């Protein structure tokens, strides 16, 4: 789950489009809604579905269940006028999402027994560290780009959390994050210079890379459980 991809890939994405178009393209390439496991295979496992859902919410909680999270860290950096109100709203909303996720994890019970558990835990810890590095970056725009991508990708992630909530008897709660439209408007407004736009796109790209890595890991864990 390396933090950095080739910078040339980012440059290819950048020209000649703006931040909104590029972040949209990144979501289509690496967003959860388009990952084969997250978009369907996790739900097509028959009697293994409860373990798949429990596995997913446990690791999502490892990645995003602590405070301060990515959006909190981006907001706390301050000095980002066009996105300040959005960051306040998103931080408040994600606190509610975090609480909901925690309730679902508790209801799901223990993490499913899976071969290679220590390696899985280390991989997700590395992802968490990579995301914290993005959110704490001194490169103006990087943290907000990561926060924007998290909020946009969370809408797909919510389908898994909601499925787990229904399976384990937790009351569904309405989504609390700002709308996709509001989030994309902030992306457009915040990209005030080429350097900021590049940093935002880098932050968004790397956030989605880590999420894609998580779904890859969860898929591998499902396959490992089949053989147990």
MDAnalysis code that builds the backbone (N, CA, C; Angstrom):
import MDAnalysis as mda
import numpy as np

u = mda.Universe.empty(684, n_residues=228, atom_resindex=np.repeat(np.arange(228), 3), trajectory=True)
u.add_TopologyAttr("name", ["N", "CA", "C"] * 228)
u.add_TopologyAttr("resid", np.arange(1, 229))
u.add_TopologyAttr("resname", ["UNK", "UNK", "UNK", "UNK", "UNK", "UNK", "UNK", "UNK", "UNK", "UNK", "UNK", "UNK", "UNK", "UNK", "UNK", "UNK", "UNK", "UNK", "UNK", "UNK", "UNK", "UNK", "UNK", "UNK", "UNK", "UNK", "UNK", "UNK", "UNK", "UNK", "UNK", "UNK", "UNK", "UNK", "UNK", "UNK", "UNK", "UNK", "UNK", "UNK", "UNK", "UNK", "UNK", "UNK", "UNK", "UNK", "UNK", "UNK", "UNK", "UNK", "UNK", "UNK", "UNK", "UNK", "UNK", "UNK", "UNK", "UNK", "UNK", "UNK", "UNK", "UNK", "UNK", "UNK", "UNK", "UNK", "UNK", "UNK", "UNK", "UNK", "UNK", "UNK", "UNK", "UNK", "UNK", "UNK", "UNK", "UNK", "UNK", "UNK", "UNK", "UNK", "UNK", "UNK", "UNK", "UNK", "UNK", "UNK", "UNK", "UNK", "UNK", "UNK", "UNK", "UNK", "UNK", "UNK", "UNK", "UNK", "UNK", "UNK", "UNK", "UNK", "UNK", "UNK", "UNK", "UNK", "UNK", "UNK", "UNK", "UNK", "UNK", "UNK", "UNK", "UNK", "UNK", "UNK", "UNK", "UNK", "UNK", "UNK", "UNK", "UNK", "UNK", "UNK", "UNK", "UNK", "UNK", "UNK", "UNK", "UNK", "UNK", "UNK", "UNK", "UNK", "UNK", "UNK", "UNK", "UNK", "UNK", "UNK", "UNK", "UNK", "UNK", "UNK", "UNK", "UNK", "UNK", "UNK", "UNK", "UNK", "UNK", "UNK", "UNK", "UNK", "UNK", "UNK", "UNK", "UNK", "UNK", "UNK", "UNK", "UNK", "UNK", "UNK", "UNK", "UNK", "UNK", "UNK", "UNK", "UNK", "UNK", "UNK", "UNK", "UNK", "UNK", "UNK", "UNK", "UNK", "UNK", "UNK", "UNK", "UNK", "UNK", "UNK", "UNK", "UNK", "UNK", "UNK", "UNK", "UNK", "UNK", "UNK", "UNK", "UNK", "UNK", "UNK", "UNK", "UNK", "UNK", "UNK", "UNK", "UNK", "UNK", "UNK", "UNK", "UNK", "UNK", "UNK", "UNK", "UNK", "UNK", "UNK", "UNK", "UNK", "UNK", "UNK", "UNK", "UNK", "UNK", "UNK", "UNK", "UNK", "UNK", "UNK", "UNK", "UNK", "UNK", "UNK"])
u.atoms.positions = np.array([
    [0.846, -1.200, 0.000],
    [0.000, 0.000, 0.000],
    [0.883, 1.252, 0.000],
    [1.748, 1.388, -0.940],
    [2.690, 2.493, -0.962],
    [1.953, 3.806, -1.076],
    [2.495, 4.826, -0.422],
    [1.858, 6.141, -0.439],
    [1.993, 6.791, -1.805],
    [3.112, 6.591, -2.456],
    [3.387, 7.344, -3.683],
    [3.244, 6.483, -4.922],
    [2.547, 6.993, -5.916],
    [2.583, 6.457, -7.267],
    [3.489, 7.358, -8.095],
    [3.641, 7.003, -9.339],
    [4.488, 7.821, -10.196],
    [3.873, 9.201, -10.370],
    [4.670, 10.265, -10.132],
    [4.179, 11.633, -10.287],
    [3.727, 11.899, -11.725],
    [4.326, 11.197, -12.681],
    [3.938, 11.416, -14.073],
    [2.485, 11.035, -14.310],
    [1.969, 10.034, -13.586],
    [0.569, 9.656, -13.726],
    [-0.329, 10.803, -13.312],
    [0.062, 11.489, -12.221],
    [-0.725, 12.624, -11.756],
    [-0.684, 13.751, -12.786],
    [0.476, 13.988, -13.369],
    [0.598, 15.053, -14.364],
    [-0.267, 14.755, -15.589],
    [-0.326, 13.490, -15.996],
    [-1.168, 13.117, -17.124],
    [-2.633, 13.384, -16.833],
    [-3.045, 13.129, -15.585],
    [-4.429, 13.382, -15.205],
    [-4.742, 14.870, -15.203],
    [-3.763, 15.668, -14.831],
    [-4.005, 17.089, -14.609],
    [-4.320, 17.846, -15.889],
    [-3.595, 17.613, -16.963],
    [-3.749, 18.421, -18.176],
    [-4.750, 17.773, -19.132],
    [-5.666, 18.583, -19.696],
    [-5.871, 19.999, -19.459],
    [-7.088, 20.251, -18.566],
    [-7.558, 19.262, -17.828],
    [-8.795, 19.358, -17.073],
    [-8.576, 20.006, -15.712],
    [-9.697, 20.380, -15.054],
    [-9.630, 20.966, -13.736],
    [-9.792, 19.919, -12.649],
    [-9.736, 20.390, -11.387],
    [-9.754, 19.485, -10.248],
    [-11.020, 18.639, -10.196],
    [-12.160, 19.239, -10.490],
    [-13.422, 18.500, -10.393],
    [-13.435, 17.330, -11.370],
    [-13.059, 17.580, -12.616],
    [-13.040, 16.513, -13.612],
    [-12.063, 15.412, -13.226],
    [-10.923, 15.815, -12.713],
    [-9.889, 14.824, -12.398],
    [-10.275, 13.993, -11.187],
    [-10.821, 14.627, -10.155],
    [-11.259, 13.871, -8.983],
    [-12.374, 12.906, -9.372],
    [-13.272, 13.358, -10.261],
    [-14.296, 12.449, -10.761],
    [-13.698, 11.257, -11.483],
    [-12.665, 11.498, -12.282],
    [-11.992, 10.411, -12.995],
    [-11.298, 9.465, -12.018],
    [-10.712, 10.016, -10.976],
    [-10.053, 9.186, -9.965],
    [-11.064, 8.295, -9.250],
    [-12.238, 8.842, -8.945],
    [-13.283, 8.044, -8.303],
    [-13.719, 6.889, -9.200],
    [-13.808, 7.157, -10.492],
    [-14.198, 6.083, -11.415],
    [-13.103, 5.028, -11.536],
    [-11.856, 5.434, -11.375],
    [-10.740, 4.494, -11.512],
    [-10.488, 3.703, -10.232],
    [-10.512, 4.388, -9.084],
    [-10.105, 3.753, -7.830],
    [-11.159, 3.817, -6.731],
    [-12.315, 4.426, -6.994],
    [-13.344, 4.523, -5.974],
    [-13.972, 3.183, -5.644],
    [-14.494, 3.087, -4.424],
    [-15.070, 1.826, -3.970],
    [-16.219, 1.334, -4.815],
    [-17.012, 2.246, -5.373],
    [-18.170, 1.840, -6.170],
    [-17.779, 1.023, -7.387],
    [-16.513, 1.125, -7.808],
    [-16.068, 0.445, -9.019],
    [-15.088, -0.697, -8.726],
    [-14.881, -1.009, -7.445],
    [-14.014, -2.136, -7.110],
    [-14.846, -3.417, -7.142],
    [-14.399, -4.458, -7.840],
    [-15.227, -5.671, -7.987],
    [-15.677, -6.272, -6.664],
    [-14.811, -6.282, -5.668],
    [-15.183, -6.892, -4.389],
    [-16.223, -6.050, -3.672],
    [-15.947, -4.766, -3.563],
    [-16.842, -3.901, -2.807],
    [-18.171, -3.720, -3.529],
    [-18.155, -3.701, -4.849],
    [-19.360, -3.413, -5.624],
    [-20.279, -4.613, -5.790],
    [-19.827, -5.822, -5.426],
    [-20.712, -6.961, -5.625],
    [-20.244, -8.248, -4.986],
    [-18.960, -8.576, -5.112],
    [-18.488, -9.877, -4.661],
    [-18.638, -10.056, -3.153],
    [-18.519, -8.968, -2.408],
    [-18.674, -9.076, -0.957],
    [-20.073, -9.565, -0.585],
    [-21.056, -9.260, -1.433],
    [-22.445, -9.619, -1.153],
    [-22.851, -10.963, -1.758],
    [-21.984, -11.566, -2.559],
    [-22.337, -12.772, -3.299],
    [-21.710, -14.018, -2.688],
    [-21.568, -14.022, -1.386],
    [-20.821, -15.087, -0.728],
    [-21.703, -16.069, 0.033],
    [-23.030, -15.962, -0.117],
    [-23.909, -16.915, 0.555],
    [-23.738, -16.898, 2.057],
    [-23.464, -18.065, 2.625],
    [-23.362, -18.167, 4.085],
    [-22.144, -17.435, 4.644],
    [-21.193, -17.073, 3.771],
    [-20.021, -16.334, 4.237],
    [-20.266, -14.831, 4.311],
    [-21.445, -14.368, 3.883],
    [-21.724, -12.935, 3.878],
    [-21.535, -12.283, 5.244],
    [-22.049, -12.859, 6.336],
    [-21.844, -12.195, 7.641],
    [-20.373, -11.991, 7.978],
    [-19.533, -12.972, 7.668],
    [-18.102, -12.818, 7.953],
    [-17.473, -11.749, 7.065],
    [-17.889, -11.703, 5.804],
    [-17.372, -10.657, 4.913],
    [-17.733, -9.269, 5.419],
    [-18.986, -9.096, 5.826],
    [-19.434, -7.790, 6.308],
    [-18.742, -7.426, 7.619],
    [-18.617, -8.398, 8.512],
    [-17.927, -8.129, 9.774],
    [-16.473, -7.749, 9.530],
    [-15.827, -8.464, 8.630],
    [-14.440, -8.172, 8.279],
    [-14.320, -6.735, 7.767],
    [-15.229, -6.356, 6.867],
    [-15.166, -5.028, 6.256],
    [-15.336, -3.925, 7.285],
    [-16.339, -4.036, 8.153],
    [-16.563, -2.935, 9.103],
    [-15.458, -2.862, 10.143],
    [-14.904, -4.002, 10.524],
    [-13.779, -3.972, 11.470],
    [-12.600, -3.210, 10.878],
    [-12.262, -3.506, 9.627],
    [-11.096, -2.857, 9.036],
    [-11.378, -1.420, 8.635],
    [-12.614, -1.114, 8.262],
    [-12.962, 0.289, 8.039],
    [-12.825, 1.080, 9.332],
    [-13.183, 0.453, 10.434],
    [-13.051, 1.134, 11.727],
    [-11.581, 1.330, 12.087],
    [-10.751, 0.352, 11.776],
    [-9.312, 0.517, 12.001],
    [-8.768, 1.689, 11.204],
    [-9.256, 1.818, 9.968],
    [-8.744, 2.851, 9.077],
    [-9.303, 4.231, 9.415],
    [-10.585, 4.303, 9.764],
    [-11.238, 5.608, 9.901],
    [-11.989, 5.803, 11.214],
    [-11.847, 4.885, 12.156],
    [-12.652, 4.957, 13.374],
    [-12.070, 5.787, 14.494],
    [-10.836, 6.228, 14.354],
    [-10.198, 7.011, 15.422],
    [-10.405, 8.504, 15.205],
    [-10.360, 9.229, 16.294],
    [-10.375, 10.696, 16.250],
    [-9.042, 11.209, 16.793],
    [-8.420, 12.194, 16.115],
    [-8.886, 12.876, 14.907],
    [-8.697, 12.037, 13.658],
    [-9.650, 12.164, 12.731],
    [-9.554, 11.481, 11.466],
    [-8.991, 12.388, 10.391],
    [-9.068, 11.929, 9.162],
    [-8.463, 12.655, 8.051],
    [-9.084, 14.031, 7.880],
    [-10.408, 14.106, 7.921],
    [-11.080, 15.393, 7.745],
    [-10.813, 16.313, 8.926],
    [-10.776, 15.752, 10.136],
    [-10.459, 16.566, 11.320],
    [-9.073, 17.189, 11.195],
    [-8.113, 16.382, 10.762],
    [-6.744, 16.879, 10.641],
    [-6.650, 17.952, 9.560],
    [-7.370, 17.744, 8.457],
    [-7.378, 18.752, 7.398],
    [-7.982, 20.063, 7.903],
    [-9.056, 19.973, 8.661],
    [-9.690, 21.186, 9.204],
    [-8.767, 21.878, 10.198],
    [-8.106, 21.099, 11.033],
    [-7.272, 21.678, 12.086],
    [-6.038, 22.391, 11.540],
    [-5.666, 22.066, 10.303],
    [-4.529, 22.772, 9.711],
    [-4.878, 24.239, 9.464],
    [-6.167, 24.522, 9.203],
    [-6.622, 25.902, 9.027],
    [-6.050, 26.546, 7.779],
    [-6.399, 27.822, 7.603],
    [-5.831, 28.610, 6.520],
    [-6.304, 28.226, 5.137],
    [-7.496, 27.626, 5.020],
    [-7.977, 27.215, 3.715],
    [-9.379, 27.758, 3.527],
    [-9.449, 29.065, 3.283],
    [-10.705, 29.804, 3.258],
    [-11.834, 29.178, 2.478],
    [-11.657, 28.870, 1.175],
    [-12.774, 28.359, 0.379],
    [-13.383, 27.070, 0.915],
    [-12.600, 26.306, 1.678],
    [-13.080, 25.010, 2.149],
    [-13.415, 24.998, 3.634],
    [-13.259, 26.132, 4.323],
    [-13.381, 26.137, 5.780],
    [-14.757, 25.678, 6.253],
    [-15.811, 26.231, 5.657],
    [-17.166, 25.855, 6.084],
    [-17.449, 24.389, 5.775],
    [-17.018, 23.949, 4.598],
    [-17.215, 22.542, 4.241],
    [-16.487, 21.640, 5.231],
    [-15.266, 21.985, 5.593],
    [-14.504, 21.164, 6.526],
    [-15.189, 21.074, 7.887],
    [-15.756, 22.186, 8.355],
    [-16.495, 22.156, 9.617],
    [-17.685, 21.205, 9.515],
    [-18.453, 21.345, 8.441],
    [-19.624, 20.490, 8.257],
    [-19.227, 19.021, 8.097],
    [-18.165, 18.786, 7.318],
    [-17.738, 17.416, 7.071],
    [-17.172, 16.766, 8.333],
    [-16.437, 17.538, 9.140],
    [-15.899, 16.990, 10.387],
    [-17.022, 16.615, 11.338],
    [-18.035, 17.478, 11.433],
    [-19.184, 17.174, 12.277],
    [-19.935, 15.953, 11.758],
    [-20.135, 15.901, 10.444],
    [-20.826, 14.766, 9.858],
    [-20.060, 13.472, 10.014],
    [-18.731, 13.538, 9.857],
    [-17.966, 12.304, 9.962],
    [-17.934, 11.792, 11.393],
    [-18.054, 12.677, 12.369],
    [-18.158, 12.222, 13.752],
    [-19.387, 11.330, 13.925],
    [-20.491, 11.702, 13.272],
    [-21.693, 10.875, 13.324],
    [-21.496, 9.563, 12.563],
    [-20.814, 9.633, 11.422],
    [-20.529, 8.423, 10.659],
    [-19.636, 7.478, 11.462],
    [-18.672, 8.036, 12.159],
    [-17.757, 7.235, 12.980],
    [-18.519, 6.518, 14.097],
    [-19.461, 7.227, 14.729],
    [-20.262, 6.634, 15.799],
    [-21.114, 5.489, 15.254],
    [-21.721, 5.715, 14.112],
    [-22.538, 4.681, 13.469],
    [-21.690, 3.455, 13.141],
    [-20.534, 3.668, 12.539],
    [-19.635, 2.569, 12.200],
    [-19.240, 1.786, 13.445],
    [-18.944, 2.486, 14.539],
    [-18.548, 1.826, 15.781],
    [-19.672, 0.948, 16.308],
    [-20.904, 1.436, 16.243],
    [-22.056, 0.632, 16.687],
    [-22.182, -0.644, 15.860],
    [-21.958, -0.526, 14.559],
    [-22.060, -1.693, 13.691],
    [-20.947, -2.691, 14.012],
    [-19.750, -2.211, 14.267],
    [-18.627, -3.094, 14.607],
    [-18.918, -3.862, 15.897],
    [-19.440, -3.174, 16.890],
    [-19.773, -3.833, 18.159],
    [-20.818, -4.918, 17.935],
    [-21.842, -4.600, 17.128],
    [-22.896, -5.575, 16.863],
    [-22.387, -6.757, 16.046],
    [-21.381, -6.522, 15.212],
    [-20.854, -7.586, 14.351],
    [-20.077, -8.636, 15.127],
    [-19.604, -8.283, 16.312],
    [-18.834, -9.236, 17.093],
    [-17.374, -9.282, 16.696],
    [-16.663, -10.343, 17.093],
    [-15.212, -10.406, 16.868],
    [-14.844, -10.401, 15.385],
    [-13.637, -9.973, 15.113],
    [-13.084, -10.039, 13.758],
    [-13.040, -11.496, 13.315],
    [-13.532, -11.820, 12.127],
    [-13.524, -13.215, 11.674],
    [-12.117, -13.800, 11.632],
    [-11.990, -15.010, 12.114],
    [-10.702, -15.691, 12.089],
    [-10.283, -15.935, 10.643],
    [-9.075, -15.476, 10.313],
    [-8.583, -15.570, 8.936],
    [-7.084, -15.799, 8.960],
    [-6.618, -16.706, 8.123],
    [-5.173, -16.945, 8.033],
    [-4.449, -15.658, 7.648],
    [-3.259, -15.467, 8.216],
    [-2.469, -14.279, 7.909],
    [-2.933, -13.039, 8.636],
    [-3.539, -13.225, 9.813],
    [-4.118, -12.096, 10.541],
    [-3.087, -11.019, 10.867],
    [-1.909, -11.419, 11.305],
    [-0.886, -10.438, 11.674],
    [-0.475, -9.592, 10.473],
    [-0.342, -10.214, 9.321],
    [0.020, -9.472, 8.119],
    [-1.092, -8.492, 7.726],
    [-2.346, -8.913, 7.867],
    [-3.473, -8.031, 7.542],
    [-3.481, -6.815, 8.456],
    [-3.273, -7.057, 9.749],
    [-3.271, -5.956, 10.709],
    [-2.148, -4.973, 10.401],
    [-0.988, -5.495, 10.050],
    [0.144, -4.631, 9.726],
    [-0.130, -3.820, 8.461],
    [-0.774, -4.443, 7.478],
    [-1.074, -3.745, 6.229],
    [-2.029, -2.585, 6.466],
    [-3.074, -2.799, 7.263],
    [-4.042, -1.736, 7.508],
    [-3.440, -0.649, 8.393],
    [-2.586, -1.026, 9.323],
    [-1.881, -0.019, 10.116],
    [-1.018, 0.861, 9.214],
    [-0.394, 0.260, 8.224],
    [0.389, 1.033, 7.267],
    [-0.471, 1.972, 6.448],
    [-1.658, 1.521, 6.085],
    [-2.581, 2.390, 5.357],
    [-3.004, 3.574, 6.224],
    [-3.300, 3.293, 7.457],
    [-3.698, 4.364, 8.372],
    [-2.574, 5.401, 8.500],
    [-1.354, 4.929, 8.610],
    [-0.213, 5.844, 8.713],
    [-0.072, 6.678, 7.443],
    [-0.271, 6.042, 6.287],
    [-0.167, 6.768, 5.015],
    [-1.223, 7.860, 4.932],
    [-2.433, 7.578, 5.383],
    [-3.497, 8.574, 5.353],
    [-3.204, 9.727, 6.310],
    [-2.663, 9.417, 7.459],
    [-2.298, 10.477, 8.406],
    [-1.216, 11.379, 7.814],
    [-0.283, 10.802, 7.097],
    [0.754, 11.603, 6.453],
    [0.143, 12.565, 5.438],
    [-0.850, 12.081, 4.684],
    [-1.529, 12.965, 3.738],
    [-2.203, 14.121, 4.460],
    [-2.926, 13.801, 5.535],
    [-3.698, 14.816, 6.248],
    [-2.802, 15.809, 6.981],
    [-1.593, 15.401, 7.334],
    [-0.668, 16.281, 8.056],
    [0.334, 16.966, 7.119],
    [0.195, 16.731, 5.836],
    [1.149, 17.275, 4.877],
    [1.177, 18.805, 4.924],
    [2.365, 19.356, 4.791],
    [2.518, 20.816, 4.726],
    [2.308, 21.349, 3.314],
    [2.080, 20.490, 2.377],
    [1.843, 20.890, 0.991],
    [0.390, 21.387, 0.878],
    [0.213, 22.664, 0.688],
    [-1.122, 23.263, 0.681],
    [-2.015, 22.621, -0.369],
    [-3.135, 22.088, 0.082],
    [-4.090, 21.434, -0.799],
    [-4.118, 19.932, -0.655],
    [-3.036, 19.338, -0.173],
    [-2.955, 17.881, -0.082],
    [-3.992, 17.337, 0.906],
    [-4.056, 17.936, 2.094],
    [-4.970, 17.446, 3.124],
    [-6.426, 17.604, 2.701],
    [-6.774, 18.765, 2.137],
    [-8.154, 18.968, 1.721],
    [-8.513, 18.022, 0.576],
    [-7.569, 17.753, -0.319],
    [-7.830, 16.799, -1.391],
    [-8.136, 15.408, -0.844],
    [-7.381, 14.991, 0.172],
    [-7.639, 13.692, 0.800],
    [-9.002, 13.686, 1.480],
    [-9.333, 14.790, 2.159],
    [-10.629, 14.874, 2.825],
    [-11.790, 14.857, 1.855],
    [-11.649, 15.562, 0.748],
    [-12.697, 15.571, -0.274],
    [-12.916, 14.166, -0.843],
    [-11.822, 13.469, -1.142],
    [-11.939, 12.124, -1.704],
    [-12.573, 11.164, -0.707],
    [-12.213, 11.315, 0.565],
    [-12.823, 10.464, 1.590],
    [-14.332, 10.671, 1.623],
    [-14.763, 11.921, 1.636],
    [-16.198, 12.212, 1.696],
    [-16.926, 11.671, 0.470],
    [-16.325, 11.803, -0.696],
    [-16.961, 11.327, -1.922],
    [-17.001, 9.803, -1.980],
    [-15.918, 9.148, -1.576],
    [-15.864, 7.687, -1.630],
    [-16.691, 7.058, -0.523],
    [-16.928, 7.809, 0.547],
    [-17.677, 7.265, 1.688],
    [-19.089, 6.880, 1.287],
    [-19.631, 7.508, 0.259],
    [-20.997, 7.194, -0.167],
    [-21.091, 5.751, -0.653],
    [-20.058, 5.273, -1.320],
    [-20.028, 3.867, -1.719],
    [-19.754, 2.964, -0.523],
    [-18.838, 3.381, 0.330],
    [-18.504, 2.604, 1.521],
    [-19.741, 2.421, 2.395],
    [-20.598, 3.438, 2.421],
    [-21.813, 3.383, 3.230],
    [-22.714, 2.217, 2.857],
    [-22.674, 1.763, 1.608],
    [-23.517, 0.638, 1.216],
    [-23.123, -0.629, 1.976],
    [-21.835, -0.786, 2.227],
    [-21.351, -1.939, 2.985],
    [-21.697, -1.781, 4.467],
    [-21.478, -0.593, 5.009],
    [-21.793, -0.369, 6.424],
    [-23.284, -0.566, 6.671],
    [-24.119, -0.035, 5.771],
    [-25.562, -0.193, 5.936],
    [-25.979, -1.661, 5.825],
    [-25.363, -2.398, 4.910],
    [-25.672, -3.823, 4.784],
    [-25.302, -4.568, 6.065],
    [-24.163, -4.203, 6.640],
    [-23.759, -4.827, 7.899],
    [-24.708, -4.439, 9.026],
    [-25.125, -3.178, 9.057],
    [-26.068, -2.739, 10.083],
    [-27.355, -3.557, 10.014],
    [-27.887, -3.742, 8.815],
    [-29.107, -4.524, 8.656],
    [-28.889, -5.979, 9.064],
    [-27.743, -6.517, 8.717],
    [-27.453, -7.921, 9.036],
    [-27.312, -8.142, 10.536],
    [-26.721, -7.162, 11.239],
    [-26.416, -7.353, 12.656],
    [-27.360, -6.597, 13.591],
    [-28.447, -6.083, 13.051],
    [-29.502, -5.529, 13.888],
    [-29.267, -4.131, 14.411],
    [-28.543, -3.304, 13.658],
    [-28.318, -1.915, 14.052],
    [-29.239, -1.025, 13.223],
    [-29.876, -0.068, 13.867],
    [-30.775, 0.834, 13.164],
    [-30.005, 1.685, 12.161],
    [-30.521, 1.753, 10.943],
    [-29.886, 2.568, 9.920],
    [-29.994, 4.045, 10.294],
    [-28.949, 4.805, 9.984],
    [-28.963, 6.248, 10.226],
    [-28.747, 6.977, 8.906],
    [-29.337, 8.147, 8.730],
    [-29.161, 8.885, 7.483],
    [-27.703, 9.317, 7.305],
    [-27.216, 9.385, 6.070],
    [-25.851, 9.894, 5.833],
    [-25.701, 11.303, 6.385],
    [-24.535, 11.577, 6.973],
    [-24.331, 12.856, 7.654],
    [-23.323, 13.768, 6.965],
    [-22.665, 13.282, 5.926],
    [-21.645, 14.093, 5.259],
    [-22.285, 15.066, 4.270],
    [-21.597, 16.158, 3.931],
    [-22.111, 17.060, 2.898],
    [-22.362, 16.322, 1.591],
    [-23.262, 16.847, 0.782],
    [-23.616, 16.199, -0.477],
    [-22.424, 16.163, -1.434],
    [-22.510, 15.254, -2.391],
    [-21.461, 15.174, -3.420],
    [-21.373, 16.491, -4.192],
    [-22.512, 17.099, -4.471],
    [-22.513, 18.350, -5.211],
    [-21.774, 19.436, -4.430],
    [-22.091, 19.566, -3.128],
    [-21.415, 20.564, -2.301],
    [-19.924, 20.283, -2.218],
    [-19.575, 19.010, -2.153],
    [-18.163, 18.629, -2.051],
    [-17.417, 18.973, -3.333],
    [-18.020, 18.707, -4.471],
    [-17.375, 19.041, -5.735],
    [-17.287, 20.556, -5.931],
    [-18.253, 21.300, -5.440],
    [-18.185, 22.763, -5.518],
    [-16.998, 23.279, -4.715],
    [-16.743, 22.670, -3.568],
    [-15.584, 23.057, -2.761],
    [-14.294, 22.712, -3.490],
    [-14.270, 21.556, -4.137],
    [-13.072, 21.177, -4.903],
    [-12.761, 22.217, -5.963],
    [-13.803, 22.707, -6.640],
    [-13.603, 23.716, -7.678],
    [-13.134, 25.033, -7.089],
    [-13.737, 25.430, -5.953],
    [-13.402, 26.716, -5.346],
    [-12.027, 26.712, -4.703],
    [-11.625, 25.572, -4.158],
    [-10.365, 25.508, -3.415],
    [-9.147, 25.460, -4.319],
    [-9.340, 25.061, -5.578],
    [-8.206, 24.930, -6.501],
    [-7.832, 26.303, -7.051],
    [-7.242, 27.131, -6.186],
    [-6.979, 28.515, -6.547],
    [-5.711, 28.751, -7.333],
    [-4.879, 27.756, -7.459],
    [-3.637, 27.886, -8.235],
    [-3.264, 26.508, -8.737],
    [-2.353, 26.475, -9.714],
    [-1.932, 25.184, -10.259],
    [-1.284, 24.327, -9.180],
    [-0.473, 24.933, -8.306],
    [0.214, 24.147, -7.282],
    [-0.780, 23.562, -6.281],
    [-1.791, 24.356, -5.891],
    [-2.806, 23.849, -4.965],
    [-3.632, 22.761, -5.640],
    [-3.990, 22.981, -6.886],
    [-4.771, 21.987, -7.617],
    [-4.013, 20.665, -7.710],
    [-2.731, 20.746, -8.027],
    [-1.925, 19.521, -8.103],
    [-1.871, 18.817, -6.755],
    [-1.719, 19.592, -5.687],
    [-1.648, 18.989, -4.352],
    [-2.982, 18.351, -3.974],
    [-4.092, 19.025, -4.305],
    [-5.411, 18.449, -4.032],
    [-5.598, 17.132, -4.774],
    [-5.214, 17.120, -6.025],
    [-5.382, 15.910, -6.821],
    [-4.497, 14.788, -6.281],
    [-3.292, 15.132, -5.885],
    [-2.412, 14.124, -5.294],
    [-3.029, 13.552, -4.023],
    [-3.529, 14.433, -3.137],
    [-4.152, 13.966, -1.904],
    [-5.339, 13.068, -2.176],
    [-6.190, 13.463, -3.136],
    [-7.358, 12.655, -3.480],
    [-6.936, 11.308, -4.058],
    [-5.959, 11.345, -4.939],
    [-5.491, 10.113, -5.572],
    [-4.961, 9.128, -4.543],
    [-4.138, 9.618, -3.632],
    [-3.528, 8.730, -2.651],
    [-4.550, 8.203, -1.641],
    [-5.537, 9.014, -1.293],
    [-6.621, 8.530, -0.438],
    [-7.312, 7.337, -1.098],
    [-7.651, 7.471, -2.375],
    [-8.363, 6.409, -3.073],
    [-7.481, 5.181, -3.288],
    [-6.178, 5.386, -3.451],
    [-5.257, 4.251, -3.553],
    [-5.312, 3.410, -2.272],
    [-5.338, 4.077, -1.132],
    [-5.394, 3.344, 0.132],
    [-6.718, 2.602, 0.281],
    [-7.816, 3.233, -0.112],
    [-9.103, 2.538, -0.054],
    [-9.109, 1.321, -0.974],
    [-8.585, 1.491, -2.177],
    [-8.547, 0.354, -3.099],
    [-7.698, -0.774, -2.509],
    [-6.616, -0.413, -1.872],
    [-5.789, -1.424, -1.219],
    [-6.549, -2.168, -0.129],
    [-7.412, -1.459, 0.586],
    [-8.207, -2.110, 1.632],
    [-9.161, -3.138, 1.025],
    [-9.838, -2.769, -0.076],
    [-10.760, -3.728, -0.700],
    [-10.008, -4.915, -1.268],
    [-8.817, -4.678, -1.808],
    [-7.991, -5.795, -2.275],
    [-7.665, -6.744, -1.117],
    [-7.311, -6.160, 0.031],
    [-6.975, -6.963, 1.205],
    [-8.189, -7.758, 1.687],
    [-9.338, -7.110, 1.757],
    [-10.544, -7.799, 2.222],
    [-10.921, -8.949, 1.281],
    [-10.734, -8.734, -0.015],
    [-11.001, -9.807, -0.977],
    [-10.054, -10.977, -0.735],
    [-8.786, -10.672, -0.524],
    [-7.809, -11.728, -0.257],
    [-8.166, -12.486, 1.024],
    [-8.664, -11.765, 2.022],
    [-9.043, -12.419, 3.279],
    [-10.270, -13.328, 3.056],
    [-11.192, -12.884, 2.235],
    [-12.338, -13.751, 1.934],
    [-11.865, -15.051, 1.290],
    [-10.973, -14.953, 0.317],
    [-10.461, -16.144, -0.357],
    [-9.708, -17.048, 0.614],
    [-8.992, -16.451, 1.557],
    [-8.261, -17.250, 2.548],
    [-9.229, -18.006, 3.451],
    [-10.364, -17.391, 3.771],
    [-11.335, -18.063, 4.643],
    [-12.018, -19.234, 3.933],
    [-12.154, -19.141, 2.613],
    [-12.767, -20.235, 1.860],
    [-11.998, -21.533, 2.061],
    [-10.678, -21.409, 2.186],
    [-9.853, -22.599, 2.347],
    [-9.690, -23.080, 3.775],
    [-10.294, -22.371, 4.726],
    [-10.108, -22.751, 6.125],
    [-11.056, -23.883, 6.536],
])
